Amino acid sequence: MSGVFINYRREDTAPYAGRIYDFLRRSFPNAKVFMDIDTIAPGEDFVEAINQTLAESRIVLAVIGPNWTKVTDTEGKRRLDNPDDYVVRELTAALESEARVIPVLVGGAAMPRTEALPARLQQLARRNAFEISDTRFIADAERLSGAIARVIDPAAAMDLAIQQPGNVRPDASSELTDALTIFKTLLWTGYALGLVWVFVQIGRAKEDERVAMLISAVLLLGLSAWFNVMLIRGKNWARMAYIALLAASVPAIIVGVKEQSAAEISMNVVGVLLTIWVIRLMFTEPIRRLFMGKVAGPR
């Protein structure tokens, strides 16, 4: 159950429902957003398709316009009073399901009073409504997307919160910031250990070799600093290279362990543990999403 079902009355809210549908399709490319015009195949049983889609939906949007309670059939009878009316049928099934039903008010509509609804739909009057204004459509639709995301896709909710921190989950961007702080601290701590290790080796080298070693060390440390920056910016190739470097360095450390002092062995062990910790962070939220390109890295 991860879909979004849009219930609407063509005579009342079809243009609004269409805009909401298009917006949600862009916001949730991996989720099923159902609107009968586009998603019921020719020849498919309408009632069966509606029931199946409702069964798969976590969210049902009841799009309500100013004439929603007043629309009548060809005989002049109010369509809401007809249990076989498609809007009534869909909403009745939705209210009886585990889906979250959200009334969406458009065109300046007000939430229908309980007494204006047939008995089977009176629960709808107790649902907190969401208003989409003509003049604030984008901003309101973004807030609606955020509310939906928190139910069907928490990862998408974080994306939306980072992109529009004033509208959705204001704590999400700080969550990414905190995770990046830990990530950067580990990277630069490992870099500092490498710096110490390099200068220890230079100090132990023969005097005529030190200048060449120092030049090599400066170049290597500069390259390492640039590599850390690429990791912090979420470059996926850098993540893969980091893993490969760990795989290559561990055997080298083990082979040369007999020639190392206790201090050097301890430094190597700490370095390996820090590297493993960094790699673990790379594959856990929210840092993983940084490398997947779902959020922008710091500039």
C-alpha positions in Angstrom: 0.0 0.0 0.0 2.0 3.0 -1.2 -0.3 4.6 -3.8 -2.2 7.9 -3.9 -5.8 7.8 -5.0 -7.5 11.0 -6.2 -11.3 11.0 -5.8 -13.0 13.9 -7.6 -16.2 15.0 -9.3 -15.7 15.9 -13.0 -18.4 18.5 -13.0 -16.9 20.2 -10.0 -13.2 19.7 -9.7 -11.7 18.0 -12.8 -9.2 20.8 -13.7 -8.0 21.0 -10.1 -7.7 17.2 -9.8 -5.7 17.2 -13.0 -3.2 19.7 -11.7 -2.8 17.9 -8.4 -2.3 14.6 -10.3 0.4 16.1 -12.5 2.1 17.7 -9.5 2.1 14.4 -7.4 3.4 12.4 -10.4 6.4 14.7 -10.5 6.8 14.6 -6.7 6.5 10.8 -6.4 7.9 9.3 -9.6 8.2 5.8 -8.0 4.7 5.8 -6.4 1.4 5.0 -8.1 -0.8 8.1 -8.4 -4.2 7.1 -9.6 -6.6 9.2 -11.5 -9.1 7.4 -13.6 -8.7 9.3 -16.8 -5.1 8.2 -17.3 -4.7 5.0 -15.4 -7.7 2.8 -16.4 -6.9 0.9 -19.6 -9.5 0.8 -22.4 -11.9 -2.1 -21.8 -10.9 -2.6 -18.2 -13.7 -3.0 -15.6 -14.1 0.4 -14.0 -15.4 -0.8 -10.7 -12.9 -3.6 -10.3 -10.0 -1.2 -11.2 -11.2 1.4 -8.7 -11.5 -1.2 -5.9 -8.1 -2.7 -6.7 -6.5 0.7 -6.7 -8.1 1.7 -3.4 -6.8 -1.5 -1.9 -3.3 -0.5 -2.9 -3.5 3.2 -1.7 -2.2 4.6 1.5 -3.6 8.0 0.8 -7.0 9.0 -0.7 -7.5 12.6 -1.7 -11.1 13.7 -1.7 -11.0 16.8 -4.0 -13.9 19.0 -3.0 -15.0 22.1 -4.9 -17.7 24.7 -4.2 -20.5 22.7 -5.8 -19.4 19.2 -4.6 -22.5 18.7 -2.4 -24.9 20.2 -5.0 -24.1 18.3 -8.2 -27.3 16.5 -9.4 -28.0 13.8 -11.9 -30.3 14.0 -15.0 -33.4 13.6 -12.8 -32.4 16.5 -10.5 -31.5 14.3 -7.6 -28.3 15.0 -5.6 -25.6 12.6 -6.7 -24.2 12.3 -3.2 -27.4 10.6 -2.1 -26.9 7.8 -4.7 -25.0 4.9 -3.2 -24.0 3.8 -6.7 -22.5 7.1 -7.6 -18.8 6.6 -8.4 -17.6 9.4 -6.0 -19.8 8.0 -3.2 -18.7 4.4 -3.9 -15.0 5.4 -3.8 -15.2 7.4 -0.7 -17.3 4.9 1.2 -14.7 2.2 0.4 -11.8 4.5 1.3 -13.4 5.4 4.7 -13.9 1.8 5.5 -10.3 0.9 4.6 -7.0 1.6 6.4 -6.1 4.4 4.0 -5.7 8.0 5.2 -8.5 10.1 3.6 -7.6 13.8 3.2 -10.3 16.2 2.0 -8.7 18.7 -0.3 -10.6 22.0 -0.7 -10.2 23.8 -4.0 -11.8 26.8 -5.7 -12.6 28.5 -2.4 -14.8 25.5 -1.2 -15.6 25.1 2.5 -15.6 21.7 4.3 -19.1 20.2 4.0 -21.0 20.1 7.3 -21.9 16.6 8.7 -25.6 17.2 8.1 -25.0 17.9 4.5 -23.5 14.5 3.9 -25.2 11.1 3.5 -24.7 8.8 6.5 -22.1 6.7 4.8 -19.9 9.7 4.2 -20.4 11.6 7.5 -17.0 10.4 8.8 -15.4 12.6 6.1 -16.6 15.7 8.0 -14.3 14.7 10.9 -11.2 14.5 8.7 -8.8 17.4 8.8 -9.1 19.2 5.5 -6.3 20.6 3.4 -6.9 23.8 1.3 -5.3 24.5 -2.0 -5.6 28.2 -3.1 -5.7 29.3 -6.7 -3.1 32.0 -6.0 -0.8 29.7 -3.9 -1.2 26.5 -5.8 2.5 25.6 -6.0 3.2 26.3 -2.4 0.1 24.6 -1.2 0.7 21.6 -3.4 4.3 21.3 -2.0 2.9 21.2 1.5 0.4 18.6 0.4 3.2 16.5 -1.1 5.1 16.8 2.1 2.1 15.5 4.1 1.7 12.6 1.7 5.4 11.8 1.7 5.4 11.4 5.5 2.9 8.6 5.1 3.9 6.8 1.9 7.7 7.6 1.5 9.7 9.0 4.5 12.8 9.2 2.2 10.9 11.4 -0.2 9.7 13.5 2.8 13.3 14.2 3.6 14.0 15.2 0.0 11.1 17.6 0.1 12.1 18.9 3.5 15.6 19.7 2.4 14.3 21.4 -0.8 11.6 23.3 1.0 12.6 23.4 4.7 9.9 25.9 5.5 7.1 23.7 4.3 7.9 20.1 5.3 9.7 18.5 8.2 11.9 21.4 9.2 14.1 19.0 11.2 15.1 17.0 8.1 17.7 19.4 6.8 19.3 19.5 10.3 19.3 15.7 10.3 21.4 15.8 7.2 23.6 18.5 8.6 24.3 16.5 11.8 25.1 13.4 9.8 27.5 15.3 7.5 29.2 16.8 10.5 30.0 13.3 11.9 31.0 12.1 8.4 33.3 15.1 7.9 34.8 14.7 11.4 35.7 11.1 10.7 37.2 11.9 7.3 39.4 14.7 8.6 40.4 12.7 11.7 41.6 9.9 9.4 43.4 12.5 7.3 45.1 13.9 10.4 46.3 10.4 11.4 47.7 10.0 7.9 49.5 13.3 8.3 51.1 12.2 11.5 52.0 8.9 10.0 53.7 10.5 6.9 55.8 12.8 9.0 56.8 10.0 11.3 58.1 8.1 8.3 59.9 11.2 7.0 61.6 11.6 10.4 62.8 8.0 10.3 64.1 8.2 6.8 67.7 8.9 5.8 68.6 12.6 5.6 69.3 12.5 1.8 65.8 10.9 1.2 63.8 13.4 3.3 63.4 16.1 0.7 62.0 13.7 -1.9 59.8 12.1 0.7 58.5 15.6 1.8 57.7 16.6 -1.8 55.8 13.3 -2.3 54.0 13.7 1.0 52.8 17.2 0.1 51.5 16.0 -3.2 49.8 12.9 -1.6 48.3 15.0 1.2 47.0 17.5 -1.3 45.4 14.7 -3.3 43.9 13.2 -0.2 42.4 16.5 0.9 40.8 16.9 -2.5 39.5 13.3 -2.3 37.9 14.1 1.1 36.2 17.1 -0.4 34.8 14.9 -3.2 33.4 12.5 -0.7 31.8 15.2 1.3 30.1 16.5 -1.9 28.6 13.1 -2.5 30.6 11.9 -5.5 29.7 8.3 -5.9 33.0 7.4 -7.8 34.9 8.7 -4.7 32.8 6.4 -2.5 33.7 3.4 -4.6 37.4 4.4 -4.7 37.4 4.8 -0.9 36.2 1.2 -0.5 38.8 -0.1 -3.0 41.5 1.8 -1.1 40.5 0.1 2.1 40.5 -3.3 0.4 44.0 -2.7 -0.9 45.5 -1.1 2.3 44.4 -3.8 4.8 46.6 -6.6 3.2 49.5 -4.1 3.0 49.2 -3.3 6.7 49.1 -7.0 7.6 52.2 -7.8 5.5 54.3 -5.0 7.0 53.2 -5.5 10.6 56.4 -7.1 11.7 58.4 -4.0 10.7 56.1 -1.6 12.6 56.4 -0.3 16.1 53.5 -0.7 18.6 52.6 2.9 18.1 52.4 2.5 14.3 50.3 -0.7 14.6 47.9 1.1 16.9 47.7 4.0 14.5 47.0 1.7 11.6 44.3 -0.2 13.6 42.6 3.1 14.5 42.8 4.2 10.8 41.2 1.0 9.5 38.4 1.3 12.1 37.7 4.9 11.2 37.7 3.9 7.5 35.2 1.1 8.2 33.0 3.5 10.2 33.1 6.0 7.3 32.1 3.3 4.8 29.2 2.2 7.0 28.0 5.8 7.1 28.1 6.0 3.3 25.5 3.3 3.1 23.1 4.5 5.9 20.6 7.4 5.8 20.8 10.2 5.2 24.5 10.1 3.9 23.5 7.2 1.5 21.1 9.5 -0.3 23.9 12.1 -0.7 25.8 9.6 -2.8 22.7 8.5 -4.7 22.2 12.1 -5.9 18.9 12.6 -4.1 20.1 15.6 -2.1 22.7 18.2 -3.0 26.0 18.1 -1.3 27.5 21.2 0.3 29.2 23.7 -2.0 
